[in-house]
Structures are given as C-alpha cells and as structure tokens.
C-alpha cells in the first residue's frame, strides 16, 4: 500500500485521472524494479501516453488495481517487463513515464534511451576522405 493511507487502487484511479503533462512524486511501487527501486523510494511520474515512450524507458503500468514500474521492451505492440526479467503481465495500461528516482535526500534523473545513430552516407564518407589536411602557416606540404 502506498504511504499516506491511500490504497493502491485509489492511487491508480487518481493517477489515471490526471491530465497528460502532469508531474508528481509517487511512493510505494512494489518490487518490480528491484534493485533500482527499493522500499521507501519514490518515483517522479510524467503523466503521458505511449507515444512519449521508447524502448528502455521506465513506465508506470496499471494492471487492475495494481501499479508497477516496469521497463518498456516495445511500444508496438506494448510490452513491458520487470527489471530483472520474469513473466510479462499482458494488458497493462500505461499511466506515465518514470523520469526520476528519490532515495532519501538523493534525487536521480533517469536518462532517456539513446536513439540509434543513422549511418553516414557513402557520399559524405567519400567527400570527407578526399579532403586534404590543412597545413599550418610555414609548414611544408
């Protein structure tokens, strides 16, 4: 049960009712992301839709009355998994993206997954390899 005397089901309903773009701290997410998240930790949630998530993001997912922070494996189709692996609970509803972790006084922002780099085109590579090196003034060619 989350701190503050609110049941997990009530918290899930409250979070689902928030408008997209809203940010808030939530405590009591369970052990789905252990060892990253531990008992007493809080996560900062950005309420958003699936179009704002990418593979590798940490998402807060609602399965019935339960909430779990899980790693996004795929957005099309929607697939998440606990950090240490394990069974995927199908049909989870996205609540938002976890953007930070708070443990005691320490706050850690979670980085976004890096986008894959596009390979350089052959014409760019060929043009750069055909350039002659610059010479400093007074240097011999």
C-alpha positions in Angstrom: 0.0 0.0 0.0 1.3 3.5 -0.8 2.1 5.8 2.0 -0.4 8.3 3.2 -3.3 5.9 3.8 -4.4 5.7 0.2 -5.0 2.2 -1.3 -3.2 1.2 -4.5 -6.5 1.1 -6.4 -7.4 4.6 -5.3 -3.9 5.9 -6.3 -4.2 4.2 -9.7 -7.6 5.8 -10.2 -6.2 9.2 -9.2 -3.1 8.9 -11.5 -5.3 7.8 -14.5 -7.5 10.9 -14.0 -4.6 13.4 -14.1 -4.1 15.3 -17.4 -1.1 14.5 -19.7 1.9 16.6 -18.8 1.3 16.5 -15.1 4.3 15.5 -12.9 4.2 14.2 -9.4 6.1 12.1 -6.9 4.7 8.6 -6.1 5.9 6.3 -3.3 5.2 2.6 -2.8 5.7 1.0 -6.2 6.5 -2.6 -5.1 9.5 -4.7 -6.2 9.1 -4.7 -10.0 12.2 -2.7 -10.5 14.3 -4.1 -7.6 17.3 -3.4 -7.2 16.8 0.0 -8.9 13.8 0.8 -6.7 13.7 -0.2 -3.1 11.2 0.0 -0.3 10.6 3.6 0.7 11.9 5.0 -2.7 9.7 7.5 -4.6 9.5 7.9 -8.4 8.6 11.1 -10.2 6.0 10.4 -12.8 5.3 12.3 -16.0 1.7 11.5 -17.0 1.8 10.7 -20.7 0.6 8.5 -23.5 2.5 5.7 -25.2 3.7 8.0 -28.0 6.0 9.7 -25.5 7.8 6.4 -24.5 10.6 4.5 -26.2 12.2 1.1 -25.7 14.3 1.2 -22.5 12.1 3.9 -20.7 10.7 3.1 -17.3 6.9 3.1 -17.3 4.4 3.1 -14.5 1.8 0.5 -15.6 -1.6 -0.3 -14.1 -2.9 -3.9 -14.1 -6.3 -3.8 -12.5 -5.8 -2.2 -9.0 -2.1 -2.9 -9.0 0.7 -0.4 -10.1 4.1 -1.5 -11.2 7.2 0.4 -12.6 8.5 -1.7 -15.5 11.0 -1.4 -18.4 9.5 -0.8 -21.8 10.6 -3.5 -24.2 8.4 -2.5 -27.1 5.8 0.2 -27.8 4.2 -1.5 -30.8 2.9 -3.9 -29.5 3.0 -2.6 -25.9 5.3 -4.9 -23.9 6.9 -4.2 -20.5 8.9 -6.4 -18.1 10.3 -6.2 -14.6 13.9 -5.0 -14.4 15.3 -8.5 -13.5 13.1 -10.2 -16.1 10.3 -12.5 -15.4 6.8 -13.0 -16.7 5.1 -10.2 -18.6 1.7 -9.3 -17.3 -0.3 -8.7 -20.6 -2.8 -5.9 -20.9 -1.2 -3.4 -18.6 -2.5 0.2 -19.0 0.2 2.9 -19.2 -0.1 5.5 -16.5 3.1 7.5 -17.4 6.9 7.6 -17.7 9.1 7.5 -14.6 11.5 10.4 -15.0 13.3 10.4 -11.7 14.0 8.3 -8.6 14.2 9.7 -5.0 16.0 7.7 -2.3 16.3 9.6 1.0 17.7 13.0 0.0 19.2 11.8 -3.2 17.3 12.5 -6.5 18.4 10.7 -9.6 17.0 11.7 -13.0 16.5 8.7 -15.3 18.2 9.2 -18.7 16.2 8.7 -21.9 17.3 5.8 -24.0 19.7 6.9 -26.8 18.3 6.9 -30.3 20.2 4.8 -32.7 22.5 6.8 -34.9 21.9 6.9 -38.6 24.9 5.5 -40.6 26.8 8.1 -42.6 26.0 8.0 -46.3 28.8 6.9 -48.7 28.9 10.3 -50.4 29.6 12.0 -47.0 32.3 9.5 -46.2 33.9 9.7 -49.6 33.8 13.5 -49.6 35.5 13.7 -46.1 38.2 11.2 -47.1 39.0 13.2 -50.2 39.8 16.4 -48.3 43.4 17.3 -48.0 44.7 18.0 -44.5 45.2 21.6 -43.6 48.7 22.8 -43.3 49.9 25.4 -40.7 51.4 28.6 -42.0 55.1 28.0 -42.8 54.7 24.2 -42.9 55.9 22.2 -45.9 53.4 20.2 -48.0 
